[in-house]
Amino acid sequence: MAKDDTEAATVANYRESKRWFSQHPELGAPGRLPVSSYESQEQYELEKKYLWRRVWLMMGRVDEVEKPGQFFVTKVPPCDTEVLVVRGRDGEVRAFHNVCTHRGCPITWEERGKVGAFKCPFHGFVFDLSGDLAAVPDEKNFYNLDKSKYSLTEINMEIWNGFIFVHLDPEPRQGLREFLAETADRLDSFPFEGSPHYYEYQGDIDCNWKLVLYGFLENYHTQCLHKTSISPLVVSQDNPFSHNLEISLSEKHRFMSLFGNPDYKPTNVGTIASKYGIALMQVAADAESLVDCVNPTKSNCWSFDINNIFPNFQLNVVNGTWYCHRFWPLSPDKMRMVTRVYFPKPKNAGERFFQEYSKVATRDVLLEDATLGERLQSVLRSKAVEHWLLQDEEIAIQHFHHVLENFIEHEITKNP
């Protein structure tokens, strides 16, 4: 298909209504979603038991453990554990429970760093970078101690495209590549390694984890909730409700390619900032100039792509840079959100200014989404609304609900 034909087809598609549900009869009747599970202790316990220890979870990037001895710790609240990721002297990256095998103290209290070995702050047991118990204070006073049996508890870990994933089941039924499926195929060639520099927002939000996550699975709300922040970028006179260019639903994951307003004009400060870097959200002026693995419709009205990886990892890619979100439940009505925005390391003051500008713009949008989540949670228990009414552009929400419900039901039945 010629470029002009592709663009004409894309424009015609986003102008249409009711494009998605008709392609997915497996989701059932369009647009009805019960809300009771979003404040339910029972649902929270089901997810803890049958979900989180049975899926691959993203911990961080290999860039964070580039040299032997570099480590970081990621808390995994729904599994009541902390994961210690470290690069060994042999160059291998490993993951362990951050727990000393003597008396159960966290082996490190630091979130990240670089060490020659790990020394437990409680009694001083020393573990090498491969997790083996290397030294025990007053070792002669233990009875029949075999140090080889008291290594740190290792966790299944695999790496895809620089992303470090762990699986807390000792014997995962799927490898990481099989689990990621189409998402890995789509993004194998994306240049993630070109942007090792990041900044992070992390905050606890008083709402169920899925309430915030669902706000990242549709763009319908942008024209209203984000009216003073990113709405001008993704809403236009031609597309007033920001219909997506493409939505693709797989067995577990979701993909969305978002519209961008071709007439978008940044603020005066934004115009200056954009001279020094690739914006997190931008409009593709020339689709042919983009990296091949983004913007599948090759539309000149494109802003960015969303890859929602079950259950709690969202990977958004722009032209040459990217950002990600993780959504962790803390209780039925409290969650932790971790957002990282990645850039090439700034080489001059202009690039640093651009990244600081992007940092503030991202913060404003995240605060709007977090505030909405807390407002939603505050009225759920009123029982005034028993189900949500979803429209066609919100199909990814219904798909996520469908996947989660089926996953837990399968685990209860087949792997209790």
C-alpha positions, 0 to 999 in steps of 0.5 A, spaced: 500 500 500 502 506 498 504 511 503 498 516 501 493 510 501 496 508 508 494 515 511 488 515 508 486 508 511 488 510 518 484 517 518 478 513 516 479 508 521 480 513 527 474 517 525 469 511 525 465 508 531 465 501 534 471 498 531 473 494 536 468 490 540 466 486 534 473 483 533 473 480 540 466 476 541 470 472 546 470 478 551 462 478 552 457 483 551 460 490 550 461 495 556 459 492 562 464 491 568 462 489 575 466 494 580 465 490 586 472 487 586 476 493 586 474 494 594 474 487 595 479 483 600 477 477 598 479 479 591 485 481 593 487 475 597 485 471 591 490 475 587 496 474 592 495 467 592 493 465 584 496 471 580 503 474 583 507 468 584 505 465 577 507 470 572 513 474 570 515 480 573 519 486 571 524 488 576 529 493 572 534 494 567 541 490 566 544 498 565 543 498 573 548 492 574 553 494 569 559 492 573 560 486 577 558 488 584 553 493 582 546 491 585 539 493 586 533 491 590 526 491 588 520 490 593 514 486 591 509 487 595 503 482 593 509 477 594 511 479 601 518 479 598 524 483 596 528 481 590 536 483 590 539 483 583 546 483 582 552 482 577 557 477 579 564 477 578 563 472 573 559 477 569 552 473 570 546 477 573 542 473 578 536 474 583 535 472 590 531 473 595 533 479 600 534 475 606 539 472 610 539 464 611 541 465 618 536 469 622 532 472 616 534 479 616 534 483 609 541 482 607 542 489 604 538 495 607 540 499 601 536 500 595 542 500 590 550 500 590 556 496 589 559 491 593 565 486 593 560 481 597 554 482 602 555 482 609 548 481 613 547 487 618 545 483 623 550 478 625 555 479 619 554 473 615 558 474 608 555 472 602 559 472 595 556 475 589 554 469 587 550 468 593 554 463 596 555 463 604 563 465 604 564 467 612 560 466 618 562 469 625 564 464 630 563 459 625 566 453 630 560 455 635 555 452 630 553 445 630 554 441 623 554 447 619 555 446 612 555 453 609 554 450 602 547 449 604 546 456 606 547 460 600 542 466 598 535 463 596 535 464 588 529 466 584 528 464 577 530 470 572 530 471 565 532 477 561 529 480 555 532 486 551 535 489 557 529 488 562 530 483 568 524 479 569 523 474 575 518 468 576 517 467 584 515 460 582 521 455 583 518 451 576 515 456 572 510 453 566 512 458 561 519 461 559 519 469 559 519 469 551 513 465 551 510 469 556 511 476 553 509 473 546 507 478 541 510 484 545 517 481 545 516 480 537 514 487 536 519 490 540 525 486 539 529 491 535 527 497 539 533 501 541 532 501 549 539 500 550 540 507 547 537 511 553 540 508 560 539 515 563 532 515 567 528 519 572 523 516 577 517 518 580 514 513 586 508 514 590 503 510 594 496 512 592 489 510 596 486 506 591 486 499 588 491 498 583 487 496 577 483 503 578 490 507 576 492 502 571 485 502 567 486 509 566 492 507 562 488 503 558 484 508 554 485 515 551 478 517 551 478 520 558 484 525 555 479 530 552 476 531 559 481 529 565 487 532 562 484 538 558 490 543 561 496 538 560 496 533 554 490 533 551 492 538 546 497 533 543 492 527 542 486 531 541 484 535 535 478 538 531 478 532 527 479 527 532 475 530 538 475 524 543 482 521 541 480 515 538 486 510 537 490 508 531 490 501 533 488 496 538 491 489 539 489 484 544 493 478 545 492 472 550 495 476 556 497 483 553 494 489 550 497 494 545 495 501 543 497 506 538 495 513 540 493 518 535 497 525 535 494 532 533 498 534 527 496 541 529 499 541 536 503 547 538 507 546 544 507 552 549 513 557 548 517 553 553 516 547 550 518 549 543 525 551 546 525 545 550 523 540 544 529 543 540 534 539 545 531 532 545 526 527 543 519 529 546 516 523 551 509 525 547 510 527 540 507 527 533 510 524 527 511 529 522 514 524 517 512 517 519 518 514 514 523 517 519 521 513 525 524 506 527 520 500 524 517 497 531 513 503 532 507 506 529 504 500 526 499 504 522 505 508 519 500 514 520 503 521 520 498 523 526 501 518 531 504 520 538 506 514 542 505 506 543 502 503 549 505 496 551 501 493 557 504 487 559 500 482 564 499 483 570 502 490 572 508 493 567 506 498 562 512 500 556 510 506 552 515 507 546 516 514 542 521 515 537 527 513 540 526 514 547 521 510 552 518 510 559 514 505 563 510 504 569 509 499 574 503 498 578 503 494 585 498 493 590 499 494 597 492 492 600 485 492 597 485 500 596 492 502 596 497 501 591 504 503 589 506 506 582 513 507 580 514 511 573 521 511 570 522 516 564 528 514 560 533 518 556 540 518 553 545 521 558 545 529 557 551 532 553 550 539 555 545 544 558 540 544 553 539 537 553 539 537 561 533 543 560 529 539 555 529 533 560 527 537 566 522 540 562 519 533 560 520 531 567 515 536 570 510 535 564 510 528 566 509 529 573 503 533 572 499 528 568 501 523 573 498 527 579 492 528 575 491 520 574 493 519 581 488 524 584 482 521 579 484 514 582 483 516 589 476 519 588 474 513 584 476 509 590 473 514 595 466 512 592 466 505 590 463 502 597 457 507 596 454 501 592 451 507 588 454 504 581 454 496 581 458 496 574 462 501 569 459 502 562 465 502 557 465 504 550 468 502 544 475 505 545 475 502 553 475 495 550 482 494 553 479 495 560 474 489 559 480 485 556 484 486 562 479 484 566 477 478 562 484 476 562 485 476 570 478 473 571 480 467 567 487 467 569 485 466 577 479 461 575 484 457 571 489 457 577 484 455 582 482 449 578 488 446 575 493 449 580 490 450 587 
